[in-house]
Amino acid sequence: MIAAGWRLVGACVRGPAHEAKNQEGQDALAFGAEDGRAVAVVCDGAGSARHARAGSTRVSSMVASAFLAAPAASFDGVETFRALVLQAVDFARGSLLADGLDLEDCHATLVALVATPERTLLAHVGDGLAAVAPAAAWDDVVLSEPRNGEYANQTWFVTMEDWRDQLRVTEAPPLAEGGVAVAMTDGAMPFVISADGTALEPDFMGPVSRFLYSSDPEAAARALQGTLGSKDARRISGDDKTLIWIGREPAG
């Protein structure tokens, strides 16, 4: 979509591990633009949770809706944004409980990004990745990296009791014209992040960003969907793969 000075493209692909078992994917995404801000939210449902898809879908949609509807003052900095995130996630948790669901059955991570003309704000619980390349220099980025639990295959979820203690909020520079920000679940990370984990992979981000900037929204969405579902992507990771890409449109 192209709106409010932003270009946004998102895709969510079920991984081969779920396909092999004829199971639904557990990732979810929501994005949009309103009042000069671009919003991207991705969530990854826990494989062990019975209603992981419900958790990831509800959290991503309600958090994104809250960001789009919030007053501009909510994005003045880290503390006001943190307060908004806490409120939005609590509403999502309450909505799941109101439907009679146990939060432990709805475990989901959160990677959220709000881009404004003044700054870019990131909110993160658990694994996945958010990255901001203000001038599309892939080695000059602000990263919100995954955080796992005691073991590598454990992480944190917004449906846990102590989720507030795990919330990380980061402020990054605003995107210049041609700049890029991305939010993704962990399934998409292997081909987006550099081998040393300190930058974005130029062989992926460069071609993809050039195409997404130059294509009409429908073609861009199809291309990103095809990239995430390609044979190479499936070979690299059997997990679901979700990615939202945000670019800053030229003024006027």
Secondary structure by P-SEA (a helix, b strand, c coil): cccccbbbbbbbbbcaaaaaacccccccccccccccbbbbbbbbccccccaaaaaaaaaaaaaaaaaaaccccccccaaaaaaaaaaaaaaaaaaaaaaccccccbbbbbbbbbbcccbbbbbbccccbbbbccccccccccccccccccccccccccccccccccbbbbbbcccccccbbbbbccccccccccccccccccccaaaaaaaaacccaaaaaaaaaaaaacaaaaaacccbbbbbbbbbcccc
